[in-house]
Every structure is written in structure tokens, then in C-alpha cells.
């Protein structure tokens, strides 16, 4: 089961699932175009947050491409505990 943590939104799992399903690096426009119910502004706002928590990585600064990390795969597979996703205090 996937943990839900304080900083996540309901869009985050859908974004991560899309990256996992495609297996490729993509810019925000491609992600938002292909995920129904998640707006482009939401995708653009959430990708850096997912990078901050090491679920995605930015692989091309110039063109703004992202891809899922091993930690992102572990999250989707239910292998990460909620406390591992919360920021350290």
C-alpha cells in the first residue's frame, strides 16, 4: 500500500504512475497533455516537489525533462514507509 504523506496531493501518484508506465523522460507539457484531470499548472508545480523528495529527477535542465527515480518506483510498489517520505525536522 502506498503511504500518504503531508506534502503530497492527489495528483502526485497519478503523475508518478504516468512516468512509470511510459518509462521515458518527459517535460511537463507532455505529462499534463496525457494525464486526464491534472492541469498543466498543477503538473508544473508538482514536478519540482517530487524532485525535492527524490521521487523524480530532472535529467535535462535546458529542456526541463524529468524521469522517475528508483525511490519513485519503490513508492509506487509500496516499498517505502511514510516516515521515509516526510521531511526531516
C-alpha atoms as an extended CHARMM CRD file, in Angstrom:
* protein
*
        89  EXT
         1         1  UNK       CA              0.0000000000        0.0000000000        0.0000000000  PROA      1               0.0000000000
         2         2  UNK       CA              1.2570000000        3.4780000000       -0.8310000000  PROA      2               0.0000000000
         3         3  UNK       CA              1.7890000000        5.7990000000        2.1000000000  PROA      3               0.0000000000
         4         4  UNK       CA              0.0720000000        9.1720000000        2.0480000000  PROA      4               0.0000000000
         5         5  UNK       CA              2.1830000000       11.9600000000        3.4650000000  PROA      5               0.0000000000
         6         6  UNK       CA              1.5110000000       15.5780000000        4.4110000000  PROA      6               0.0000000000
         7         7  UNK       CA              3.1890000000       17.2410000000        1.4350000000  PROA      7               0.0000000000
         8         8  UNK       CA              1.5610000000       15.1050000000       -1.2710000000  PROA      8               0.0000000000
         9         9  UNK       CA             -1.5010000000       15.9550000000       -3.3260000000  PROA      9               0.0000000000
        10        10  UNK       CA             -3.8960000000       13.5440000000       -5.0100000000  PROA      10              0.0000000000
        11        11  UNK       CA             -2.2020000000       14.3810000000       -8.3220000000  PROA      11              0.0000000000
        12        12  UNK       CA              1.2300000000       13.1130000000       -7.2590000000  PROA      12              0.0000000000
        13        13  UNK       CA              0.5350000000        9.3620000000       -7.5560000000  PROA      13              0.0000000000
        14        14  UNK       CA             -1.0590000000        9.8810000000      -10.9880000000  PROA      14              0.0000000000
        15        15  UNK       CA              1.9970000000       11.8140000000      -12.1630000000  PROA      15              0.0000000000
        16        16  UNK       CA              4.3780000000        9.1570000000      -10.8360000000  PROA      16              0.0000000000
        17        17  UNK       CA              2.3040000000        6.3490000000      -12.3560000000  PROA      17              0.0000000000
        18        18  UNK       CA              2.4610000000        8.0210000000      -15.7620000000  PROA      18              0.0000000000
        19        19  UNK       CA              6.2490000000        8.2520000000      -15.5740000000  PROA      19              0.0000000000
        20        20  UNK       CA              6.4570000000        4.6120000000      -14.5090000000  PROA      20              0.0000000000
        21        21  UNK       CA              4.1020000000        3.4210000000      -17.2640000000  PROA      21              0.0000000000
        22        22  UNK       CA              5.9510000000        5.2410000000      -20.0310000000  PROA      22              0.0000000000
        23        23  UNK       CA              9.4800000000        4.5920000000      -18.7830000000  PROA      23              0.0000000000
        24        24  UNK       CA             10.8020000000        7.7070000000      -20.5380000000  PROA      24              0.0000000000
        25        25  UNK       CA             11.9230000000       11.2120000000      -19.5970000000  PROA      25              0.0000000000
        26        26  UNK       CA              9.3350000000       13.9110000000      -20.3610000000  PROA      26              0.0000000000
        27        27  UNK       CA              8.7310000000       17.6350000000      -19.9780000000  PROA      27              0.0000000000
        28        28  UNK       CA              5.7150000000       18.9090000000      -18.0110000000  PROA      28              0.0000000000
        29        29  UNK       CA              3.6920000000       19.6650000000      -21.1660000000  PROA      29              0.0000000000
        30        30  UNK       CA              3.7760000000       16.0230000000      -22.2880000000  PROA      30              0.0000000000
        31        31  UNK       CA              2.8060000000       14.8120000000      -18.8270000000  PROA      31              0.0000000000
        32        32  UNK       CA             -0.1300000000       17.2000000000      -18.4490000000  PROA      32              0.0000000000
        33        33  UNK       CA             -1.3470000000       16.5170000000      -22.0030000000  PROA      33              0.0000000000
        34        34  UNK       CA             -1.5700000000       12.7890000000      -21.2640000000  PROA      34              0.0000000000
        35        35  UNK       CA             -2.9840000000       12.7590000000      -17.7310000000  PROA      35              0.0000000000
        36        36  UNK       CA             -6.6980000000       13.4950000000      -17.6700000000  PROA      36              0.0000000000
        37        37  UNK       CA             -7.8570000000       15.5690000000      -14.7360000000  PROA      37              0.0000000000
        38        38  UNK       CA             -4.4510000000       17.0710000000      -13.8880000000  PROA      38              0.0000000000
        39        39  UNK       CA             -3.8820000000       20.5480000000      -15.2720000000  PROA      39              0.0000000000
        40        40  UNK       CA             -0.6520000000       21.8120000000      -16.8030000000  PROA      40              0.0000000000
        41        41  UNK       CA             -0.1100000000       24.3550000000      -13.9810000000  PROA      41              0.0000000000
        42        42  UNK       CA             -0.5310000000       21.5710000000      -11.4220000000  PROA      42              0.0000000000
        43        43  UNK       CA              1.9880000000       19.3390000000      -13.1870000000  PROA      43              0.0000000000
        44        44  UNK       CA              4.4900000000       22.2080000000      -13.4680000000  PROA      44              0.0000000000
        45        45  UNK       CA              4.0630000000       22.9740000000       -9.7500000000  PROA      45              0.0000000000
        46        46  UNK       CA              4.2640000000       19.3460000000       -8.5620000000  PROA      46              0.0000000000
        47        47  UNK       CA              7.2620000000       18.0740000000      -10.5700000000  PROA      47              0.0000000000
        48        48  UNK       CA              9.8270000000       20.1300000000       -8.5840000000  PROA      48              0.0000000000
        49        49  UNK       CA              8.2260000000       18.9480000000       -5.3270000000  PROA      49              0.0000000000
        50        50  UNK       CA              8.5640000000       15.3240000000       -6.4400000000  PROA      50              0.0000000000
        51        51  UNK       CA             12.1980000000       16.0400000000       -7.3570000000  PROA      51              0.0000000000
        52        52  UNK       CA             12.7770000000       17.5780000000       -3.9220000000  PROA      52              0.0000000000
        53        53  UNK       CA             11.6190000000       14.3120000000       -2.3420000000  PROA      53              0.0000000000
        54        54  UNK       CA             13.6740000000       12.1840000000       -4.7720000000  PROA      54              0.0000000000
        55        55  UNK       CA             10.6960000000       10.5180000000       -6.4450000000  PROA      55              0.0000000000
        56        56  UNK       CA             11.5470000000       12.1560000000       -9.7800000000  PROA      56              0.0000000000
        57        57  UNK       CA             14.7800000000       13.5830000000      -11.1300000000  PROA      57              0.0000000000
        58        58  UNK       CA             15.3150000000       16.4250000000      -13.5610000000  PROA      58              0.0000000000
        59        59  UNK       CA             17.5070000000       14.9780000000      -16.2800000000  PROA      59              0.0000000000
        60        60  UNK       CA             17.7270000000       17.9200000000      -18.6860000000  PROA      60              0.0000000000
        61        61  UNK       CA             17.8690000000       21.4090000000      -17.1850000000  PROA      61              0.0000000000
        62        62  UNK       CA             17.7050000000       23.1910000000      -20.5410000000  PROA      62              0.0000000000
        63        63  UNK       CA             14.6280000000       21.4250000000      -21.8590000000  PROA      63              0.0000000000
        64        64  UNK       CA             13.0510000000       20.5750000000      -18.4990000000  PROA      64              0.0000000000
        65        65  UNK       CA             12.8280000000       16.7970000000      -18.8160000000  PROA      65              0.0000000000
        66        66  UNK       CA             12.0470000000       14.6190000000      -15.8000000000  PROA      66              0.0000000000
        67        67  UNK       CA             12.1040000000       10.8840000000      -15.1270000000  PROA      67              0.0000000000
        68        68  UNK       CA             11.1200000000        8.6270000000      -12.2390000000  PROA      68              0.0000000000
        69        69  UNK       CA             13.7950000000        7.5430000000       -9.7720000000  PROA      69              0.0000000000
        70        70  UNK       CA             14.3220000000        4.1900000000       -8.0840000000  PROA      70              0.0000000000
        71        71  UNK       CA             12.7860000000        5.7640000000       -4.9770000000  PROA      71              0.0000000000
        72        72  UNK       CA              9.7550000000        6.7500000000       -7.0790000000  PROA      72              0.0000000000
        73        73  UNK       CA              9.3890000000        3.1570000000       -8.2530000000  PROA      73              0.0000000000
        74        74  UNK       CA              9.7170000000        1.9720000000       -4.6400000000  PROA      74              0.0000000000
        75        75  UNK       CA              6.9630000000        4.3870000000       -3.5900000000  PROA      75              0.0000000000
        76        76  UNK       CA              4.6130000000        3.0800000000       -6.2800000000  PROA      76              0.0000000000
        77        77  UNK       CA              5.4440000000       -0.5030000000       -5.3290000000  PROA      77              0.0000000000
        78        78  UNK       CA              4.5590000000        0.2190000000       -1.6750000000  PROA      78              0.0000000000
        79        79  UNK       CA              8.1180000000       -0.3970000000       -0.5390000000  PROA      79              0.0000000000
        80        80  UNK       CA              8.6280000000        2.9980000000        1.1810000000  PROA      80              0.0000000000
        81        81  UNK       CA              7.2740000000        3.6860000000        4.6400000000  PROA      81              0.0000000000
        82        82  UNK       CA              5.5280000000        7.0160000000        5.2300000000  PROA      82              0.0000000000
        83        83  UNK       CA              8.2240000000        8.2630000000        7.6140000000  PROA      83              0.0000000000
        84        84  UNK       CA             10.8220000000        7.8800000000        4.8380000000  PROA      84              0.0000000000
        85        85  UNK       CA              8.8450000000       10.3660000000        2.7290000000  PROA      85              0.0000000000
        86        86  UNK       CA              8.3070000000       13.0340000000        5.3950000000  PROA      86              0.0000000000
        87        87  UNK       CA             10.8660000000       15.8520000000        5.5630000000  PROA      87              0.0000000000
        88        88  UNK       CA             13.3720000000       15.6100000000        8.3890000000  PROA      88              0.0000000000
        89        89  UNK       CA             12.7070000000       18.0060000000       11.2430000000  PROA      89              0.0000000000
